[in-house]
Amino acid sequence: MQKKVCLGDLATYINGYAFKPSDWGQNGLPIIRIQNLTGNAYEVNYFSGNLDKRYFITNGDVLISWSASIGVYEWQNGDAWLNQHIFKVKFDKENVDKKYFQYAVGYVLEKSLKFAHGSTMKHLTKKVFDSLQVPYYDMDTQRQIVAKLAKIDKAIKYYEEIFECLDELVKSRFVEMFGDPVTNPMKWPIKRFKDICTVGSSKRVYQSEQTSAGVPFLRVSDLISKIVSNTETCDLYISEQQFNEFEQQGLVPHAGDILVTARGTLGQCYIIKPKDKFYFQDGMISWVHTSEAEINPVYVSYLFDSQGIRQQIDKVVSGTTVAYLSIAQLSNFDILLPAIELQNQFADFVAFTDKSKYAIDQFIKSLHAAKDATA
């Protein structure tokens, strides 16, 4: 029989030790910080002193990061010391399967992020954390749920790998058709962006001009891939009137134009689709192709993944404190210009592959939905 149990009543949560930089060294046991759990940091600091054993972790310990990147992890990298902002879970209150705990708590933490406090660093207060509720079953039911969720996770991983393989297939096809843009063995003509297309940027929209409904106003992070934008979960908008004014001023891109990220992750592309209707922050650059007889936007979007463009981007931002790509810099980039027939062939190949990727993506989403329903 199912019941709801508060996390505070399910187990004991021991916060890590507040290490100072002066405690760090090159010897002793590693200090586990949140970055070491998420894989965002490869540098490990060590501590050779003695601490209370409650800060000691070893293989199989369940850890919960409650600040910044909130999540549940099972530690499998040997003996270590636990840093602050991470709980070590002590299963001393209810009879709970460790794997079931990870699934259930991971799910409820993901859903509870809307309660996170802090403007620069998101975290859950201990009061909110302890009050979060998870479903609780007898041990046999817990293990049955774990077995089902493990199968779903295995399927998700399998199809995600297929999705990644299709991405690599397209990149390989690009090199096969056009050569390595750095060495350019096929000797395609080289032109500058400004010679074959018009580059422009959006007009800044201040916070006071944003609305609660209307035309979606995308951030750089809302461009998920070359063909997918995240307008469904957009929480920023501008008015229809303002959008129409921008469109009359020629500041709104049209189908076939390419948006190129100019801040943050530079050179990420998104191709405008016929049904798209959104505006975007001035951390984007609008690339407008002007000669369909010479250039295909799909080809150009993949050209931005090539070493040739990446090296040009690295060169213009080298030594700067804030990575930024200006209109003038992009306009002067050199690009390879193969025959339009070859560009179109590549675009057809991408379109065929995208259909498979879309089907796989939809299936992965259905697996996640099944997982949510089980959790």
Residue pairs with C-beta under 8 A, 6 or more apart in sequence:
1 137
1 138
2 135
2 136
2 137
2 141
3 135
3 136
4 133
4 134
4 135
4 136
5 94
5 133
5 134
5 135
5 136
6 130
6 131
6 132
6 133
7 13
7 105
7 108
7 129
7 130
7 131
7 132
7 133
7 134
8 129
8 130
8 131
9 93
9 94
10 93
10 94
10 96
10 101
10 134
10 136
11 89
11 90
11 91
11 92
11 93
11 94
11 96
11 101
12 89
12 90
12 92
12 93
13 64
13 87
13 88
13 89
13 90
13 129
14 54
14 55
14 82
14 87
14 88
14 89
14 90
15 84
15 85
15 86
15 87
16 32
16 55
16 81
16 82
16 83
16 84
16 85
16 86
16 87
16 88
17 51
17 52
17 55
17 81
17 82
17 83
17 84
18 83
18 84
19 31
19 45
19 47
19 81
19 83
19 84
23 31
23 47
23 49
24 31
24 45
24 46
24 47
25 45
25 46
25 47
25 48
26 46
27 46
27 48
28 46
28 47
28 48
28 49
29 46
29 47
29 48
29 56
29 79
29 80
29 81
30 36
30 44
30 45
30 46
30 77
30 78
30 80
30 81
31 44
31 45
31 46
31 47
31 80
31 81
31 83
32 57
32 63
32 75
32 80
32 81
32 82
32 83
32 86
33 41
33 45
33 83
33 85
33 86
34 65
34 67
34 68
34 69
34 83
34 85
34 86
35 41
36 44
37 63
37 65
37 69
37 71
37 73
37 86
38 65
38 69
38 71
40 69
47 81
51 81
54 88
55 81
55 82
55 88
56 79
56 80
56 81
56 82
57 63
57 75
57 79
57 80
57 81
57 82
57 88
58 75
58 78
58 79
58 80
59 75
59 76
59 77
59 78
60 74
60 75
60 76
60 98
61 74
61 75
61 88
61 89
62 72
62 73
62 74
62 75
62 88
62 89
62 91
62 98
62 101
62 102
63 72
63 73
63 74
63 75
63 82
63 86
63 87
63 88
63 89
64 71
64 72
64 73
64 86
64 87
64 89
64 105
64 109
65 71
65 73
65 85
65 86
65 87
66 85
66 86
66 87
66 123
66 124
66 129
67 85
67 118
67 121
67 122
67 123
67 124
68 85
68 121
68 122
68 123
70 109
70 113
70 116
70 122
70 123
70 124
71 106
71 109
72 101
72 102
72 105
72 106
72 109
74 98
74 102
82 88
85 123
89 101
91 98
91 101
94 136
95 139
96 136
96 142
97 139
97 142
97 143
97 146
99 146
99 150
100 142
100 143
100 145
100 146
103 145
103 146
103 149
103 375
104 134
104 135
104 375
105 134
107 134
107 372
107 375
108 132
108 133
108 134
109 124
109 132
112 124
112 128
112 132
113 122
115 124
115 128
116 122
116 123
116 124
117 123
117 124
117 125
117 128
137 145
145 374
145 375
148 374
149 371
149 374
149 375
152 367
152 370
152 371
152 374
153 371
155 367
156 364
156 367
156 368
156 371
159 360
159 363
159 364
159 367
160 364
162 360
163 357
163 360
163 361
163 364
166 353
166 356
166 357
166 360
167 357
169 353
170 302
170 349
170 350
170 353
171 302
171 305
173 346
173 349
174 302
174 305
174 306
174 346
177 338
177 342
177 345
177 346
178 186
178 188
178 336
178 338
178 342
178 346
179 185
179 186
179 188
180 306
180 307
181 303
181 306
181 307
181 308
181 309
181 336
182 306
182 307
182 308
182 311
184 190
184 308
184 336
186 338
188 336
188 337
188 338
189 336
189 337
190 334
190 335
190 336
190 337
191 334
191 335
191 337
192 331
192 332
192 333
192 334
192 335
193 199
193 287
193 330
193 331
193 332
193 333
193 335
194 331
194 332
196 289
196 290
196 291
196 294
196 295
196 335
196 337
197 287
197 288
197 289
197 290
197 291
197 295
198 288
198 290
199 285
199 286
199 287
199 288
199 327
199 330
199 331
200 250
200 251
200 285
200 286
200 288
200 327
201 262
201 282
201 284
201 285
201 286
201 327
202 246
202 251
202 279
202 280
202 281
202 282
202 284
202 286
203 246
203 249
203 251
203 282
204 281
204 282
205 217
205 238
205 242
205 279
205 281
205 282
209 238
209 242
210 217
210 236
210 237
210 238
211 237
211 238
211 239
212 237
213 237
214 237
214 238
214 239
214 240
214 242
214 243
215 237
215 238
215 239
215 240
215 242
215 243
215 277
215 278
215 279
216 231
216 234
216 236
216 237
216 277
216 278
216 279
217 234
217 236
217 237
217 238
217 278
217 279
217 280
217 281
218 229
218 230
218 231
218 234
218 236
218 278
218 279
218 280
218 281
218 284
219 236
219 280
219 281
219 283
220 261
220 263
220 264
220 265
220 268
220 281
220 283
220 284
221 230
221 264
222 229
222 230
222 231
222 234
223 229
223 230
223 259
223 261
223 268
223 270
224 230
225 270
226 269
226 270
226 271
226 298
226 301
226 302
227 270
227 271
227 273
227 354
229 270
229 276
229 278
231 278
234 278
238 279
243 252
243 277
243 279
246 252
246 279
251 286
252 279
253 259
253 272
253 286
253 288
254 272
254 288
255 272
255 273
255 274
255 276
256 271
256 272
256 289
256 292
256 297
257 271
257 272
257 286
257 287
257 288
257 289
257 297
258 269
258 270
258 271
258 272
258 286
258 287
258 289
258 297
258 300
258 301
259 269
259 270
259 272
259 280
259 284
259 285
259 286
259 287
260 267
260 268
260 269
260 284
260 285
260 287
260 304
260 325
260 330
261 267
261 268
261 269
261 283
261 284
261 285
261 325
262 283
262 284
262 285
262 324
262 325
262 326
262 330
263 283
263 322
263 323
263 324
263 325
264 283
264 323
266 313
266 317
266 323
266 325
267 304
267 309
267 310
267 313
267 325
268 304
269 300
269 301
269 304
270 301
271 297
271 298
271 301
280 286
285 325
285 327
285 330
287 300
287 330
289 295
289 297
289 300
293 340
294 337
294 340
295 337
295 340
295 343
296 340
296 343
296 344
296 346
296 347
298 343
298 346
298 347
298 350
298 351
299 338
299 343
299 346
299 347
300 335
302 346
302 350
303 309
303 335
303 336
304 310
308 334
308 335
308 336
309 333
309 335
312 333
312 334
313 325
316 325
316 329
317 323
317 324
317 325
